Amino acid sequence: MIDHSILSPGGRVSKRAEKSAKERQRKELFGDGLEYPMIEQPNKRERKLRLIREYRELAGRGMKPRKYEKLAQQLEKEIENNDTI
């Protein structure tokens, strides 16, 4: 949808006029831009707990059960060591 005030009698629009019309329309529709809500990021402990759950889930489904159980145990030890300090 182009502003008809910039159209020439032949129906053609210069690149500059088209660009400025699109910019005006963008500002009219969106203003200065869209604001995105800030999403709280998980801390290190929460990330490790999530990884532990994922590793145990993988092990439970039969994907390298010894490897993923070992990784989960290592992360649990890291969490315990960090909590005591």
Secondary structure, DSSP 8 states (H G I E B T S, - for coil): ---GGG--TTS---HHHHHHHHHHHHHHHHTT-----------HHHHHHHHHHHHHHHHHTTSSHHHHHHHHHHHHHHHHHHHH-
